[in-house]
Amino acid sequence: MIQHSFTLAFILFNLSARLLHRYKMLHLLAGLIYALTCVKVVYGQNEKGERFLCTAVPTDMDTNCPVQPLPFQSASVREEELRNTVMQLRETILQQKETIINQLETIKELTSKLSRCESDSETFRKMNKDTMDDVPKDPNDSVDVLGKTMQSLKDRLENLEQQQMRANISGASFPNELRNLLQRRLEDLENQLLMKVNELEEEKSQLYNETVAHRQRTDSTLNSLMNRISELEKGGGGFKSPENFKISLPLRTNYLFGQVKKSLPEMYAFTICMWLKSGSSPGIGTPFSYGVPGQANEIVLIEWGHNPIELLINDKVAQLPLSLSDGRWHHVCITWTTRDGLWEAYQDGQRLGSGENLAPWHPIKAGGVLILGQEQDVVGGRFDATQAFVGELSHFNVWDRILRSTDIIAMSNCSFYMSGNVVAWTDSNIEVFGGASKWPLELCEDRLFDN
C-alpha cells in the first residue's frame, strides 16, 4: 500500500509541474498576441502610389512570361482576419485556463484522497495485523469490521468512477492508479472475509463434534451415576436375590437399552419368558431382539406402530394375539420348534395363539447379540428410536426346549420360579447403557398392587 501511495504521489507531482509549465506558456502567448494587436500594419508603395508584389516562380520557368497577379486584399480585410485570429486565441487561452484550473482542483482533490488513503492504509495495516496475527475474542466482530471496510471502499470506488466519468465528459485526464489501488484492496478484503467465513464454518463443525462427544460423555456419566444410585439403594450388597430386579427404559430413544452378556448357542427349539410393563403407544416397541452375522432378525419380538405384535425368526413373521400396552405387568412366554415351525404364545399363563410354518427346519444360529429394548438393523447396533421399547422389563429367561404349559402357568401366578438354562435373569448377566437403569423389584407384590 505504501509503495502504491508513493507512485501516485509521484504521478501527481509530475502532472502539477506540466500544468504549471503549460500555464506559463499560455501567459507568454497571451502577451505576444496583445503586442501584435498594438502594431500598425504598413504596406510598401512608391511615389506614384503603385504597390509591388513579389511572387515566387520555379527556376526553370521563363521570366518573360506574364505572371498572374495574386488577388489583392484590402487592409480592412487583413485587419479583420487578424482580429478574428486574436479572438480565437483569446478563447483558446480562456478555455485552457479553465481546464488548468479544473485540473488543479482535481490535483488538490486527489492529493486529499491520497492523504486519506495513506491514513486508511495505516489503519488497515494495524487492523490486518490484529485480525491475522491474533485470534479475535468474538469472530463476528472481525467479520463486521471487514464488511464495513469493504462497504466504505466500495462507496469510495463508486465516487472515483463518477469523477472519472465527469472528467471524461469535460475532456480532462483522470489517473486510474487510485481506482486500481482501491480495487485491489477491495479484492484483498473480500478474500479475507471469505477466509473468516470458512473459519467460522470450521469452528461450527468443530463445536458440533464437541457437542456430540459431550453428549456421549454425559450419557456415560449418567449411566454410571444411575448404577451408583442403584447400588446405594441396594445397600451396596446387591439385590435381596440376584433375580429380583428390573430394568427401566423410560424414553423412546435409540441409545437406551440393555444387553445380555451371554450369547445363545445353536438351538432347534426354545422357550422365552419375561415380565413386561408398558403403556406406550402406538406399539410397545421391541422388548428383545437377537441378531447374528448375516441375519439381524434371527429372533425378534416387536410391536411397531398400529401393527399387531409380531414374532420374527430368520426374518419370517408370525402375528401374535397379545395385548400388552395397558400399563400393567404381564407375563409373556413364547415357544418355538424348528420341526414344522410350530409356535405358541402365552399371556398371563393363558395360551392365546399358536401356529406353524414359521421358519421350519431352520436352526437358531449361535454367536449373536441379544439386546433388550431395541431392534437391531445390524448386529449389535443401528437402532431406530421409533422401534424402541418404552417401559419396564424383568425376569427375561431363555430355555433350549419347550416348557410345559403347567410350568408357564405356575410362573405367571408367582407360585413357582424357574431360571433359564441358556439365559438366566441375574444381575451379573445384564448390562444397561445410555441411561437405562436397574431397580429392585418384588414382582408379585408389584403385580398385586397393579391389580
FENMO-V402724 format. One record per residue. N is the residue number from 0. RES is the residue in three letters. BURIAL is b if it has 9 or more other ideal C-beta (glycine too) atoms within 8 Angstrom, else e. D_FIRST is the distance of its C-alpha to the first C-alpha in whole Angstrom. Layout:
# FENMO-V402724
n=N res=RES burial=BURIAL d_first=D_FIRST
n=N res=RES burial=BURIAL d_first=D_FIRST
This chain:
# FENMO-V402724
n=0 res=MET burial=b d_first=0
n=1 res=ILE burial=e d_first=4
n=2 res=GLN burial=e d_first=5
n=3 res=HIS burial=b d_first=5
n=4 res=SER burial=b d_first=6
n=5 res=PHE burial=e d_first=9
n=6 res=THR burial=b d_first=10
n=7 res=LEU burial=b d_first=11
n=8 res=ALA burial=b d_first=12
n=9 res=PHE burial=e d_first=14
n=10 res=ILE burial=b d_first=16
n=11 res=LEU burial=b d_first=17
n=12 res=PHE burial=e d_first=19
n=13 res=ASN burial=e d_first=20
n=14 res=LEU burial=b d_first=21
n=15 res=SER burial=b d_first=23
n=16 res=ALA burial=e d_first=25
n=17 res=ARG burial=e d_first=26
n=18 res=LEU burial=b d_first=27
n=19 res=LEU burial=e d_first=29
n=20 res=HIS burial=e d_first=31
n=21 res=ARG burial=b d_first=32
n=22 res=TYR burial=b d_first=33
n=23 res=LYS burial=e d_first=35
n=24 res=MET burial=e d_first=37
n=25 res=LEU burial=b d_first=38
n=26 res=HIS burial=e d_first=39
n=27 res=LEU burial=e d_first=41
n=28 res=LEU burial=b d_first=42
n=29 res=ALA burial=b d_first=44
n=30 res=GLY burial=e d_first=46
n=31 res=LEU burial=e d_first=47
n=32 res=ILE burial=b d_first=48
n=33 res=TYR burial=e d_first=50
n=34 res=ALA burial=e d_first=52
n=35 res=LEU burial=b d_first=53
n=36 res=THR burial=b d_first=54
n=37 res=CYS burial=e d_first=56
n=38 res=VAL burial=e d_first=58
n=39 res=LYS burial=e d_first=62
n=40 res=VAL burial=e d_first=62
n=41 res=VAL burial=e d_first=66
n=42 res=TYR burial=e d_first=67
n=43 res=GLY burial=e d_first=70
n=44 res=GLN burial=e d_first=73
n=45 res=ASN burial=e d_first=77
n=46 res=GLU burial=e d_first=80
n=47 res=LYS burial=e d_first=81
n=48 res=GLY burial=e d_first=78
n=49 res=GLU burial=e d_first=77
n=50 res=ARG burial=e d_first=74
n=51 res=PHE burial=e d_first=72
n=52 res=LEU burial=e d_first=70
n=53 res=CYS burial=e d_first=68
n=54 res=THR burial=e d_first=67
n=55 res=ALA burial=e d_first=66
n=56 res=VAL burial=e d_first=68
n=57 res=PRO burial=e d_first=67
n=58 res=THR burial=e d_first=69
n=59 res=ASP burial=e d_first=71
n=60 res=MET burial=e d_first=73
n=61 res=ASP burial=e d_first=76
n=62 res=THR burial=e d_first=76
n=63 res=ASN burial=e d_first=79
n=64 res=CYS burial=e d_first=78
n=65 res=PRO burial=e d_first=77
n=66 res=VAL burial=e d_first=74
n=67 res=GLN burial=e d_first=73
n=68 res=PRO burial=e d_first=71
n=69 res=LEU burial=e d_first=68
n=70 res=PRO burial=e d_first=68
n=71 res=PHE burial=e d_first=68
n=72 res=GLN burial=e d_first=66
n=73 res=SER burial=e d_first=67
n=74 res=ALA burial=e d_first=65
n=75 res=SER burial=e d_first=64
n=76 res=VAL burial=e d_first=63
n=77 res=ARG burial=b d_first=60
n=78 res=GLU burial=b d_first=60
n=79 res=GLU burial=e d_first=59
n=80 res=GLU burial=e d_first=56
n=81 res=LEU burial=b d_first=55
n=82 res=ARG burial=b d_first=54
n=83 res=ASN burial=e d_first=53
n=84 res=THR burial=e d_first=50
n=85 res=VAL burial=b d_first=49
n=86 res=MET burial=e d_first=49
n=87 res=GLN burial=e d_first=46
n=88 res=LEU burial=b d_first=45
n=89 res=ARG burial=b d_first=44
n=90 res=GLU burial=e d_first=43
n=91 res=THR burial=e d_first=40
n=92 res=ILE burial=b d_first=39
n=93 res=LEU burial=e d_first=39
n=94 res=GLN burial=e d_first=37
n=95 res=GLN burial=b d_first=35
n=96 res=LYS burial=b d_first=35
n=97 res=GLU burial=e d_first=34
n=98 res=THR burial=b d_first=31
n=99 res=ILE burial=b d_first=30
n=100 res=ILE burial=e d_first=30
n=101 res=ASN burial=b d_first=28
n=102 res=GLN burial=b d_first=25
n=103 res=LEU burial=b d_first=25
n=104 res=GLU burial=e d_first=25
n=105 res=THR burial=b d_first=22
n=106 res=ILE burial=b d_first=20
n=107 res=LYS burial=e d_first=21
n=108 res=GLU burial=b d_first=19
n=109 res=LEU burial=b d_first=16
n=110 res=THR burial=b d_first=16
n=111 res=SER burial=e d_first=16
n=112 res=LYS burial=b d_first=14
n=113 res=LEU burial=b d_first=11
n=114 res=SER burial=e d_first=12
n=115 res=ARG burial=e d_first=12
n=116 res=CYS burial=b d_first=9
n=117 res=GLU burial=b d_first=8
n=118 res=SER burial=e d_first=11
n=119 res=ASP burial=e d_first=10
n=120 res=SER burial=b d_first=6
n=121 res=GLU burial=e d_first=9
n=122 res=THR burial=e d_first=11
n=123 res=PHE burial=b d_first=10
n=124 res=ARG burial=b d_first=9
n=125 res=LYS burial=e d_first=13
n=126 res=MET burial=b d_first=14
n=127 res=ASN burial=b d_first=12
n=128 res=LYS burial=e d_first=14
n=129 res=ASP burial=b d_first=17
n=130 res=THR burial=b d_first=18
n=131 res=MET burial=e d_first=17
n=132 res=ASP burial=e d_first=19
n=133 res=ASP burial=e d_first=22
n=134 res=VAL burial=e d_first=24
n=135 res=PRO burial=b d_first=24
n=136 res=LYS burial=e d_first=28
n=137 res=ASP burial=e d_first=28
n=138 res=PRO burial=b d_first=26
n=139 res=ASN burial=e d_first=26
n=140 res=ASP burial=b d_first=24
n=141 res=SER burial=b d_first=21
n=142 res=VAL burial=b d_first=22
n=143 res=ASP burial=e d_first=22
n=144 res=VAL burial=b d_first=19
n=145 res=LEU burial=b d_first=17
n=146 res=GLY burial=b d_first=20
n=147 res=LYS burial=e d_first=19
n=148 res=THR burial=b d_first=15
n=149 res=MET burial=b d_first=16
n=150 res=GLN burial=e d_first=19
n=151 res=SER burial=e d_first=17
n=152 res=LEU burial=b d_first=14
n=153 res=LYS burial=b d_first=17
n=154 res=ASP burial=e d_first=19
n=155 res=ARG burial=b d_first=16
n=156 res=LEU burial=b d_first=16
n=157 res=GLU burial=e d_first=20
n=158 res=ASN burial=e d_first=20
n=159 res=LEU burial=b d_first=18
n=160 res=GLU burial=b d_first=20
n=161 res=GLN burial=e d_first=23
n=162 res=GLN burial=b d_first=22
n=163 res=GLN burial=b d_first=22
n=164 res=MET burial=e d_first=25
n=165 res=ARG burial=e d_first=27
n=166 res=ALA burial=b d_first=25
n=167 res=ASN burial=e d_first=27
n=168 res=ILE burial=e d_first=30
n=169 res=SER burial=e d_first=30
n=170 res=GLY burial=e d_first=30
n=171 res=ALA burial=b d_first=27
n=172 res=SER burial=e d_first=24
n=173 res=PHE burial=b d_first=20
n=174 res=PRO burial=b d_first=17
n=175 res=ASN burial=e d_first=15
n=176 res=GLU burial=b d_first=12
n=177 res=LEU burial=b d_first=11
n=178 res=ARG burial=b d_first=13
n=179 res=ASN burial=e d_first=12
n=180 res=LEU burial=b d_first=8
n=181 res=LEU burial=b d_first=10
n=182 res=GLN burial=b d_first=12
n=183 res=ARG burial=e d_first=10
n=184 res=ARG burial=b d_first=9
n=185 res=LEU burial=b d_first=12
n=186 res=GLU burial=e d_first=13
n=187 res=ASP burial=e d_first=12
n=188 res=LEU burial=b d_first=13
n=189 res=GLU burial=b d_first=16
n=190 res=ASN burial=e d_first=17
n=191 res=GLN burial=b d_first=16
n=192 res=LEU burial=b d_first=19
n=193 res=LEU burial=e d_first=21
n=194 res=MET burial=e d_first=21
n=195 res=LYS burial=b d_first=22
n=196 res=VAL burial=b d_first=25
n=197 res=ASN burial=e d_first=26
n=198 res=GLU burial=b d_first=26
n=199 res=LEU burial=b d_first=28
n=200 res=GLU burial=e d_first=30
n=201 res=GLU burial=e d_first=31
n=202 res=GLU burial=b d_first=32
n=203 res=LYS burial=e d_first=34
n=204 res=SER burial=e d_first=36
n=205 res=GLN burial=e d_first=36
n=206 res=LEU burial=e d_first=37
n=207 res=TYR burial=e d_first=40
n=208 res=ASN burial=e d_first=41
n=209 res=GLU burial=e d_first=41
n=210 res=THR burial=e d_first=44
n=211 res=VAL burial=e d_first=46
n=212 res=ALA burial=e d_first=46
n=213 res=HIS burial=e d_first=47
n=214 res=ARG burial=e d_first=50
n=215 res=GLN burial=e d_first=51
n=216 res=ARG burial=e d_first=51
n=217 res=THR burial=e d_first=53
n=218 res=ASP burial=b d_first=55
n=219 res=SER burial=e d_first=56
n=220 res=THR burial=e d_first=57
n=221 res=LEU burial=b d_first=59
n=222 res=ASN burial=b d_first=61
n=223 res=SER burial=e d_first=62
n=224 res=LEU burial=e d_first=62
n=225 res=MET burial=b d_first=65
n=226 res=ASN burial=b d_first=66
n=227 res=ARG burial=e d_first=67
n=228 res=ILE burial=b d_first=68
n=229 res=SER burial=b d_first=70
n=230 res=GLU burial=e d_first=72
n=231 res=LEU burial=e d_first=72
n=232 res=GLU burial=e d_first=74
n=233 res=LYS burial=b d_first=76
n=234 res=GLY burial=e d_first=77
n=235 res=GLY burial=e d_first=75
n=236 res=GLY burial=e d_first=78
n=237 res=GLY burial=e d_first=77
n=238 res=PHE burial=b d_first=79
n=239 res=LYS burial=e d_first=83
n=240 res=SER burial=e d_first=83
n=241 res=PRO burial=e d_first=81
n=242 res=GLU burial=b d_first=81
n=243 res=ASN burial=b d_first=81
n=244 res=PHE burial=b d_first=77
n=245 res=LYS burial=b d_first=75
n=246 res=ILE burial=b d_first=72
n=247 res=SER burial=b d_first=70
n=248 res=LEU burial=b d_first=67
n=249 res=PRO burial=e d_first=66
n=250 res=LEU burial=e d_first=63
n=251 res=ARG burial=e d_first=63
n=252 res=THR burial=e d_first=60
n=253 res=ASN burial=e d_first=59
n=254 res=TYR burial=b d_first=59
n=255 res=LEU burial=b d_first=62
n=256 res=PHE burial=b d_first=65
n=257 res=GLY burial=b d_first=67
n=258 res=GLN burial=b d_first=68
n=259 res=VAL burial=b d_first=71
n=260 res=LYS burial=e d_first=71
n=261 res=LYS burial=e d_first=74
n=262 res=SER burial=b d_first=74
n=263 res=LEU burial=b d_first=77
n=264 res=PRO burial=e d_first=79
n=265 res=GLU burial=e d_first=80
n=266 res=MET burial=b d_first=83
n=267 res=TYR burial=e d_first=85
n=268 res=ALA burial=b d_first=86
n=269 res=PHE burial=b d_first=84
n=270 res=THR burial=b d_first=85
n=271 res=ILE burial=b d_first=82
n=272 res=CYS burial=b d_first=83
n=273 res=MET burial=b d_first=80
n=274 res=TRP burial=b d_first=80
n=275 res=LEU burial=b d_first=78
n=276 res=LYS burial=b d_first=77
n=277 res=SER burial=b d_first=74
n=278 res=GLY burial=e d_first=74
n=279 res=SER burial=b d_first=71
n=280 res=SER burial=e d_first=70
n=281 res=PRO burial=e d_first=70
n=282 res=GLY burial=b d_first=71
n=283 res=ILE burial=b d_first=72
n=284 res=GLY burial=b d_first=69
n=285 res=THR burial=b d_first=70
n=286 res=PRO burial=b d_first=72
n=287 res=PHE burial=b d_first=72
n=288 res=SER burial=b d_first=71
n=289 res=TYR burial=b d_first=71
n=290 res=GLY burial=b d_first=69
n=291 res=VAL burial=b d_first=70
n=292 res=PRO burial=e d_first=68
n=293 res=GLY burial=e d_first=68
n=294 res=GLN burial=b d_first=69
n=295 res=ALA burial=b d_first=67
n=296 res=ASN burial=b d_first=70
n=297 res=GLU burial=b d_first=73
n=298 res=ILE burial=b d_first=75
n=299 res=VAL burial=b d_first=73
n=300 res=LEU burial=b d_first=75
n=301 res=ILE burial=b d_first=73
n=302 res=GLU burial=b d_first=73
n=303 res=TRP burial=b d_first=70
n=304 res=GLY burial=e d_first=69
n=305 res=HIS burial=e d_first=73
n=306 res=ASN burial=e d_first=74
n=307 res=PRO burial=e d_first=77
n=308 res=ILE burial=b d_first=77
n=309 res=GLU burial=b d_first=77
n=310 res=LEU burial=b d_first=78
n=311 res=LEU burial=b d_first=76
n=312 res=ILE burial=b d_first=77
n=313 res=ASN burial=b d_first=75
n=314 res=ASP burial=e d_first=73
n=315 res=LYS burial=b d_first=77
n=316 res=VAL burial=e d_first=77
n=317 res=ALA burial=b d_first=80
n=318 res=GLN burial=e d_first=80
n=319 res=LEU burial=b d_first=82
n=320 res=PRO burial=e d_first=84
n=321 res=LEU burial=b d_first=82
n=322 res=SER burial=e d_first=81
n=323 res=LEU burial=b d_first=79
n=324 res=SER burial=b d_first=77
n=325 res=ASP burial=e d_first=79
n=326 res=GLY burial=e d_first=77
n=327 res=ARG burial=e d_first=80
n=328 res=TRP burial=b d_first=81
n=329 res=HIS burial=b d_first=83
n=330 res=HIS burial=b d_first=84
n=331 res=VAL burial=b d_first=83
n=332 res=CYS burial=b d_first=84
n=333 res=ILE burial=b d_first=84
n=334 res=THR burial=b d_first=86
n=335 res=TRP burial=b d_first=85
n=336 res=THR burial=b d_first=87
n=337 res=THR burial=b d_first=86
n=338 res=ARG burial=b d_first=90
n=339 res=ASP burial=e d_first=89
n=340 res=GLY burial=b d_first=86
n=341 res=LEU burial=b d_first=88
n=342 res=TRP burial=b d_first=87
n=343 res=GLU burial=b d_first=88
n=344 res=ALA burial=b d_first=86
n=345 res=TYR burial=b d_first=87
n=346 res=GLN burial=b d_first=86
n=347 res=ASP burial=e d_first=88
n=348 res=GLY burial=b d_first=91
n=349 res=GLN burial=e d_first=91
n=350 res=ARG burial=e d_first=91
n=351 res=LEU burial=b d_first=89
n=352 res=GLY burial=b d_first=88
n=353 res=SER burial=e d_first=89
n=354 res=GLY burial=e d_first=88
n=355 res=GLU burial=b d_first=88
n=356 res=ASN burial=e d_first=86
n=357 res=LEU burial=b d_first=83
n=358 res=ALA burial=e d_first=81
n=359 res=PRO burial=b d_first=85
n=360 res=TRP burial=e d_first=85
n=361 res=HIS burial=b d_first=82
n=362 res=PRO burial=e d_first=82
n=363 res=ILE burial=b d_first=79
n=364 res=LYS burial=b d_first=76
n=365 res=ALA burial=b d_first=76
n=366 res=GLY burial=e d_first=72
n=367 res=GLY burial=b d_first=71
n=368 res=VAL burial=b d_first=69
n=369 res=LEU burial=b d_first=71
n=370 res=ILE burial=b d_first=68
n=371 res=LEU burial=b d_first=70
n=372 res=GLY burial=b d_first=68
n=373 res=GLN burial=b d_first=66
n=374 res=GLU burial=b d_first=66
n=375 res=GLN burial=b d_first=64
n=376 res=ASP burial=e d_first=63
n=377 res=VAL burial=e d_first=62
n=378 res=VAL burial=b d_first=64
n=379 res=GLY burial=e d_first=63
n=380 res=GLY burial=e d_first=60
n=381 res=ARG burial=e d_first=58
n=382 res=PHE burial=b d_first=60
n=383 res=ASP burial=b d_first=60
n=384 res=ALA burial=e d_first=60
n=385 res=THR burial=e d_first=62
n=386 res=GLN burial=b d_first=65
n=387 res=ALA burial=b d_first=65
n=388 res=PHE burial=b d_first=68
n=389 res=VAL burial=b d_first=68
n=390 res=GLY burial=b d_first=71
n=391 res=GLU burial=b d_first=73
n=392 res=LEU burial=b d_first=75
n=393 res=SER burial=b d_first=77
n=394 res=HIS burial=b d_first=80
n=395 res=PHE burial=b d_first=79
n=396 res=ASN burial=b d_first=81
n=397 res=VAL burial=b d_first=81
n=398 res=TRP burial=b d_first=85
n=399 res=ASP burial=b d_first=85
n=400 res=ARG burial=e d_first=88
n=401 res=ILE burial=b d_first=90
n=402 res=LEU burial=b d_first=91
n=403 res=ARG burial=e d_first=94
n=404 res=SER burial=e d_first=94
n=405 res=THR burial=e d_first=96
n=406 res=ASP burial=b d_first=94
n=407 res=ILE burial=b d_first=91
n=408 res=ILE burial=b d_first=93
n=409 res=ALA burial=b d_first=94
n=410 res=MET burial=b d_first=90
n=411 res=SER burial=b d_first=89
n=412 res=ASN burial=e d_first=92
n=413 res=CYS burial=e d_first=91
n=414 res=SER burial=e d_first=94
n=415 res=PHE burial=e d_first=93
n=416 res=TYR burial=e d_first=89
n=417 res=MET burial=e d_first=89
n=418 res=SER burial=b d_first=86
n=419 res=GLY burial=b d_first=84
n=420 res=ASN burial=e d_first=85
n=421 res=VAL burial=b d_first=82
n=422 res=VAL burial=b d_first=79
n=423 res=ALA burial=b d_first=81
n=424 res=TRP burial=b d_first=79
n=425 res=THR burial=b d_first=78
n=426 res=ASP burial=b d_first=75
n=427 res=SER burial=e d_first=75
n=428 res=ASN burial=b d_first=74
n=429 res=ILE burial=b d_first=72
n=430 res=GLU burial=e d_first=68
n=431 res=VAL burial=b d_first=66
n=432 res=PHE burial=b d_first=62
n=433 res=GLY burial=b d_first=59
n=434 res=GLY burial=b d_first=61
n=435 res=ALA burial=b d_first=65
n=436 res=SER burial=b d_first=67
n=437 res=LYS burial=b d_first=71
n=438 res=TRP burial=b d_first=73
n=439 res=PRO burial=b d_first=77
n=440 res=LEU burial=b d_first=80
n=441 res=GLU burial=e d_first=83
n=442 res=LEU burial=b d_first=83
n=443 res=CYS burial=e d_first=87
n=444 res=GLU burial=e d_first=87
n=445 res=ASP burial=b d_first=83
n=446 res=ARG burial=b d_first=85
n=447 res=LEU burial=e d_first=88
n=448 res=PHE burial=e d_first=86
n=449 res=ASP burial=e d_first=84
n=450 res=ASN burial=e d_first=87
